[in-house]
């Protein structure tokens, strides 16, 4: 399954400037997702991180991976568009950054779904640029409705 930006926006509540997935190339419910984030000099965080030496903040690389995994969870758990379903971070482990991400790079976001228990999903994920790993992590995401406490 492939998703364009309009389909992504129907599944995620994020909007500019924090929507960090531009396209889903591959989505196999219950298994994996492969998505893209195009990193451009127009990103607002580059003004301050760092002037004269722009580097994508690591936390935003992690957020990009989390959004890709949330799309996988949304489809896997058959959430309905517009029903107030949100996916929150519940934990991050074993995160490593291997290389800097700079304007002009294209992040390939790969996520694999592990077990899901009582609306908590476990994922392993990694981000690559030009085939080289720039970040790898394990994360937990919790599914909640907007009328529930996070």
N, C-alpha and C positions, 0 to 999 in steps of 0.2 A: 504494500500500500504506500502511496506517495501523497504528500500534502503540500499545498502551496500556502502562502502567507495568509490568505483569507480563511482557509480551513484551520490553520494554526490558531488564528485569532478567535475562532469560534470555540476552541477547546481550552485555551489559556485565558486567564483574566488579565494578563500583563499587557501593557500598552507602552508606547514610546514614552520615555527613553529606556525602559527596562525590558522590553520584549527582545530576547536574545537568541531566537531561533528564526531563521529566514525561510527554511525549506526542510521538509522531511523527505529523504531519498528512499528510505526503506523502513517499514514498520510491520513487524510480525507480532500480533497480539500475544501476550504472555511470554514472549521471548526476547525480542531486541528492537532497537530503534537506531537509525543512522540519520543524522540531520546535519544541516550546515548553518554556520554563523559567519557572515561576511564582515570582516573587521575593517572599518573605514576611518579615515582621519576625522570625519565629521562627528564621531561619537563624542558626546559631551564630556566624558571623563578624561579625554586626552588633553584638555586644556590645563589640567592640573596634575596629571600623572604620566609622565613628568614633562614639564616645559623643556622643549628642545630635544627630548629623548622619550617620545611617547611609547608607553608600555601598557597593554591591557591588564588591569588589576586581576590578580589571581581569584579573588572572590567572585568576579564577574565570569571568569571561565567556569568556576564551579556552578554559578547560577545558570549559565548556558546549558551545562550538563543536566542540571536539575530540571530545567524546563523541558528538555528533550525527554527525560525519563518521566516527567509528569504527563506528557502527551502519550507515551507508551502506557502508563497506568490508566489514564482516562479511557483509552480505547479498550484495553484489556478488561477493566472493571465495568465496561459498558455504561459509563456515566453519560448522562443526557446533556446535550449542549443547552446552556442557559438555566440549568437547574440549581445553580449555586454551588456546584462541586468544586472544591479547591484542594490542592495538594501542597502541604507544608513540609518543610524540612523537619525531620525528627532526629537526625543524627548524621554526622560525617566522620568517617574513619579512614585511616591509611592513605591520606591525600599526599601526593608528591607532585611538585612542579619540576619539569625537566628542561624547559626552554622558555624564552620570552616570546610573547605574542605581540606583534606590532601591526600598525596600519598596513593594509594591503594583504594581510594573511587571510586565509579562509580556514576557519575551524571546522573540522569534521568531528562531530559529536556522536560517540557510540555508547549506547547504554544497553545493558543486559539485565533482565528482570530475574531476581532470585525468588525467594518465597514471599508470599503475601499471607499475612495472618491478621485477622480482625482489622482490616483496612490500613495496615502498615505494610508497605512494600520495601523490600531490600533490593538495591541495585548495585552493580559494578559498572563504572563508566570511565571513559577516557576521551581526551580531546587530542586530535592530531593536526599538524600543519605539514603539508607536503609529505605525508606518510610517516612523519616522525612524531612520537608521543610527546606532547607538551604538558599534559596533566593526566593523572589517573587517581581514582578515588572510589570509595565505597560509600553509599549513602542510604539513609532510611527516609521515606516519605510517608506522611500520614494523610489519608483522604478524609476530608470533613466537608460538611455542608455549611454554607455561610451563616446559617442560623444556629450552628453549634459552636461551642468554645473551641479554640485551637488547642 
